Amino acid sequence: MRLDRVWMILGMACVTYILRFLPMALFTKWTVPERLRWGLEYIPVAVLSAIVFPILFFDGGGSLSLQPRALFAALPVFALARFVRSIWGCVILGMAIYWGVGFVL
């Protein structure tokens, strides 16, 4: 490996570490107001919806069409997420069903 790539990787590691460490170090003593905390609880759901729903309802060209393979994998994952609330369980179940349907079809 060339030396410039090693320095680039080390630099990216330092930037990543600093960007994750500074908010932790600066805001550990700060108490989040209840209203802000209530609003922040919806961010993961909004981000996941923004990622998942275009995959389910749009083809690669951007036109509206139902994607049966993705929808077939998503329905059991939605049910699992509703009752178990396990992120890793949902990821593993969704990937297993999606790949399994891909092997069958």
Secondary structure as UniProt FT lines:
FT   HELIX           3..27
FT   HELIX           34..40
FT   TURN            41..42
FT   HELIX           43..57
FT   TURN            60..61
FT   HELIX           68..83
FT   HELIX           87..104
//
